[in-house]
Amino acid sequence: MSEIKESDLIYDWNLHNKSRFLPEPPIEFDDETLRDGLQCPSVTDPPIEKKIEILHLMNDLGIHTATLGLPAAGPRAVEDVTRLAKAIVDGKLNITGNCAARTVEADVIPIVEISQKVGLPLEACTFIGSSPIRQYSEGWDIDFLVRQTERAVKFAVNQGLPVMYVTEDTVRAHPDDIRKLYTTAINAGAKRVCVCDTVGHITPTGVKDLVTFVREVVESTGEEIKIDWHGHRDRGFAISNTFAAIEAGVNRVHGCALGVGERVGNTPLDLILANCKLNGWIDNDLSSLKTYCQKISEALNVPIPANYPVIGEDAFRTGTGVHAAAVIKAEKKGDTWLADRVYSGVPAEWFGCEQVIEVGPMSGESNVIYWLKKRNLEPKRDWIDAIFKKAKSSNRLLKDEEIYKIIEGKL
């Protein structure tokens, strides 16, 4: 690509109107895999050694904050949060830690104790339900919520903890209640407020309207307050909702690796990272993204679908003749950049991956020749014919061991 510019080869309709959105300041990420993600009904809660390994991978990806747990859940939660916080201190990691807590003093106390014991400031994420349906079900009223909010936030702040105030089910809450609750929390000392789509209800248009409203509420207090977005994917809008929130002006977004979480899960943080990179919003080194996802898949016992974007087995793999031919021609030009993009909207090399060409019923001879050369095997005519014949009679891609047996004359 020494003589040809990228813009000569790709007309980017994402930039057609010439107005390129850039988050101001750069967007932050909160990885909730080790807390919210473990609420997924199908996962395994991994041992602390695995959690520490995952924490280091989060740090390597440039993720700003990790949710370490909810210490009030019991002795194991306290132990795990303590070990994770200590791992941040001992490893001199850049990532910071936060902990979930209901808006009651009893939930805040163990966060204070862990923070003091380890010597690490832990953000207290105090949450409470805010929607009318939640209030009705719980037998609460807005005055009760305001009292709980003021008491818990003031207590945490007085104990020296930074506080993010979280309204569960914000997306179905009344504007008057949102204003009262956030204003109360901010006046009590909270430095962040978190807008939550706890049940996966909202659409991108609603997100923009809601975040715009919350920004107005925050600005009316006259305080320097950051806004977070937390989404679930019950309707399949989680990623688009998160991007709508970013464009509406939130400062930090939450997610879990592979989209694990309550019910059908939280926003997939790995895909948010990848798309922020592709949009030019971040310059993080994401070459370990696949390793991060694979380690979490193993630790939580959650399989990665083959067709999962970016890090799935099939993300950069093709057995189709036309597609493979284009990649092969690009490689022959000696240009990795070109080969990585000619039939892919996502550059494999950015995420620690590479283009893979297989052999199957939709392949051409070029697939077979490429497969052989890639393994330093001479593309002999009889081998090509035998492999091609077998591929055309198959109903799937051939496995490597099958092709080797054909070469050996055993299949």
N, C-alpha and C positions, 0 to 999 in steps of 0.2 A: 504493500500500500504506500510505497515511498513517493510515487508520483500521482496517486489518486486520493482525493479526499473522501472521508466517510460520507459527506453530504452528496457526493457525486453518485454514490451507489445506493443510498437509502434515503428516500424522501420520507421524513418523519411527520406523519399527520398529527402526532401528539403535540408537535410544536408549530402546527400550521398557522395559527393566529399570532405567532411571534411573541406571545405573552407567556413566558416560562415561569410557573409558580415555584417559589423557593420558600420553605418554611423559615420564619424569622422568630426567634433564633432557631438554629438547627434542631430538628425533632429529637426527642429523647425516647428511650424504650424501657419498659418495665416487664421483665420476664417472670411470669407467674406460674411457670411449669411446676415448680416444687411446692406449690400451695393450691392454687385454684385448679391447676392441671390434675392434681391427685384426687380431685372430686369426681373425676370421670368414673362411671360405674364399672368400667372394664379394665382399669389399670391395676398394676401392682405397685404398692408403695415400696420403693427400693431402699436398700440399706444405706446408712449415712455415707459410707465410702463412695458409693455410686453418686450420691447427691453432691458430694464435694467435687468429684470429677466433672460432673455436669456444670457446677458453678464455675470452675476454671474455664470450661469451654465457652460459657456465656461471656466471661471476661475477655477471652480471646477475640470474640466477635465484636467487641466494643459496645456491648449492651450496658446501659447506664446503671440499672437497678435490678436486683433480684428480690422477689418476695420469698422470704425464708420460711414462712409458716405462720400458724396461729398458735402462739405459745399457750394460750388459755385452754387449748384442747386437751391437755394432759401432760403427764411426765415425759412421754416419748417426744412430744412436740417441743417441749422445753429443751430437752437434750439435743435434738436435731438442730433446732434454731441456734443454740449455743455453739455447737460444733461448726455450723456453717458460718456464723459470725466470726468465730475464731479463725477459720480458714481464710477469710477475707483479710484479717489482721496479719496473720502469720505469713500469708503469701503476698502481702503488700499489693493486693489486687486493686484495680481502679474501680471495679464495680462496687456500688453501695448496696445496703440491705434495708428492707422494710418488712414489717410484720402486720398481719391483719388483727383487728380487735373489734368486738362489738362496742357500741358507745356506752360502756360501763367501766367504772374504775377498776373492777376486778380483772378485766381483760387487759388493761393497760399495765398493771403492776408487773406481770412477768416480763414484759418488754423492757420496762425500766431496769429490772434486776439483771437481765441478760446484757443489756447495753452497758451497765456499770461494771459488771463482772468482766466482760471482754474488752471494754475500752473502745467500743465502736458505736457511734451515733446510729440508732435504728429509727427509721421513720415509722410512726404509728399510723396505720391506715384504719381509722375508726369508721365503721360502717353502720348504717341504719336504714330500714325500709322507708320509702318516701311516698309511694303511690297510694291513691285512695283505696284501691283494692287490697293492698297490703295492710293499710291502717284498719280497714273494716275487719279483715280476717283476724288481725292480732288484737283488736279491741283497743287500739290506740287513737289518740287525736293529735292534732298539730301541736297543741300546747305541751303534751307529753314529749313529743319528738324534740321540740325546742329545748325543754329542760334537760333531757338526756344529752343532747348535743353540747349544750353549754357546759354542763358538769364534766363530761368525759374529756372534751377538748381542752378545757382549762386545766384539768388535772394533769394531762399528758404534757402540756406546755410548761406547767410549773415544775414538772419533773425533768425538764431539759430535753424533751423529745421533740423533734420536728413532726408536725402532724399534717397528714392528708385526710381531709374529711370526705367520706364516700357516701353518696345517697344511692342505695340500691333502687333499681327500677325507676331511675330518673326519667326514662323515656315515656313513662305513663303517669308521671306526677303532674300535679296542677302547678302552673307558673307561680301562683301566690305562695304555695308551700315551698317550692324551690327557692324562691327569693328569701323567705323567712329563714329557712334552714341554712343556706349558704352564708347569709349575712350574719347569722348567729355564730356559726363556726369561725368565720373570719374575724369577727369582733372578739372571739375567745382566744384567737391566736393561731388558727390554722393557716398554713402557708400554701396549701394546695387544696383544690376541690376536685373531686372525681365524678364525672358524668357517666352513669352506668346504663347499659342496655342489658340488664341482668337476665332477661328472658328472651332475648333475640327478637324483639318486636319491631324495632324501628327500621325505616328505609333511609337511603342517603339524603333525600330531600328533607326528611324530618330531622336528621342529624344536623344538617346545616342550620336549620331554624332553631333547634334546641341549643346548639353551641353558641350561636350568635346571641341568643337570649342570655345564656349563662355569662358570656363575656360582658354583656351590659350590666348584669347584676354585680359581677366582680369589680368592674370599673367604677361603679357607683359607690363602692366602699372606700375608694381612694387608696387602697392598699396594693402592694406588689404581690399578686397572687397568681400562681400557675394553675393551669387547668389540664386535667388528665381525661383520657377517654378509655372506657373499658367496654368491650363488646362481646356478645355471644353469637353463634352462627345458626340458630334454630331455623331461620328462613333462608340461609345461604347468603346473607348480605354482609357478613362480618368484615371481609376485606374491603369491599367498596364503602362500607360505613366508616371504617377506620380512615380511609383516604379522604372521605368527605369531612371527617372531624379535623384532620390535619389541615385541609384547605380552609376550614372555617376558623382555624386559629388555636387549636389546642397545643399544649407544650409537650405532652408526653402521652404515648399510647401503650396499652397493655396487650399482652398476648401470651400464648403458650406454644411450645414446640409441637408441630404436627396437629395443632388445633385441638389438643386434648382438653378436657374440662367437663363441667357439669352437663348432663344430658348429651347433646351432640357436640358440645365443646365450645371453647373460646376462640377468639381470632387466632389464626396460625401465625405466630410471630416470625417464623422462618420466612414465610412468603411476604410478610410486611417488610422485613429487612431486605429481601431480594428486590422487591419492587421499589423501595426507597433508593436502593443502589442504582437500579436501572433508570429511575427518574432523575438521577443526578442530585438527589437530596442529601445523600451521605457518601462518604468516601471510605467507609469501613472495609477492612480486608475480610471478605467473606469466604475465603478459600477453605475454611474449616467448617462451613455451614453443613455440608453433608455428614461429616463426622459427628457434629453436634446432634443432628437429627438421628443418626444411627445409634449413638450411645443412649439417647433418650428412648428410642424404640426398644432397645434391648433391656434397659433398666426398668421401664414401665410395662414391658410386655405388650407393646402396641405395634402391630405390623405396619410397615409403610406400604401403601398401595403402589403397585408397579407404575401406574399412570399418575402418581403424585407429582405436581409441578416442581421443577428445578432439581429435586434430589431423589425422585423415584427412579427405579431401575430403567424405565422406558423413556425418561426425560430427554435423553440425547441419543437414543438408540433407534435405528431404522433398518428394516429389511426390504423396503420398497425400492424398486429399481430406479425410478425417476429421481427420488430424493437422494439416494446413495450416489447416483451418477453426478449430481450437482456438487455434492460434498467432495467427491473424488477429484473432479475437475478443478475445484477450488484448491485442494491440497496440491495438485500438480503444478499450480502456479507458485507454489512455495510460500503460501501466505496463510498462516494459522488464523489470523483475524478473519480472513475471507471465508475459510472453511468452517469457522465456528458460527458464522452468521448467514451464510447463503440459504440455508433451509431451517434456520432457528432464530426466533425472536429473543432468545436468552443465550448469551455467550457462556458456554460450558466452562471455559477456563476461569471465569470470575468466581466460580463456586466449587472449585476443586474437582471438576469433572472433565470429560472429553467426549467428542463425537464417537459413536460406536456404530459400525456397519455390520449387519448380520446377514444370514442367508436363509431365505424362505420361499414360499410359493409365489410371492409378488416380486421376487428379486430378478435382476438381470445378470448376465455373465460378469459384469463389472463388480458386482457384489462378491462373487466367488473369487475373482482375481484379487480383489482388495483384501479379502479375508486371508488368503494364502500369503500375500506379500507382507501383511501386518505381522504375521508369525514367522517371517523369514523363510517361507517355503516357496520354492520355484513353482509358478503357475503352469504346471504341465497340462497339455491338452486333454489327456485321458482323465486326469484328476478333475479338471474343470467340467468336462462332460458328465462324469459320474456324479459329482456333487450337484450340478445343475439339474440333472434328471431326478435325483432324489428330492431336491427342494421343490420341484414343480409337482411332484406327486404327494407332497406333504400338506397337512392342513394347519401348520404352524411353523415358526422359525426353527431351524435345526440347532441342536445344542452342539457345543464345541466337540464333545466326546463322540457325537454321531459323525461329524465330519472327519475326525481323525480315523474313525473305523472305516469310513469309505476310502480314505487314502490308503489305509493298510489292506484294503480289499476284504474286510471282515463284515461289511454291511451291504 
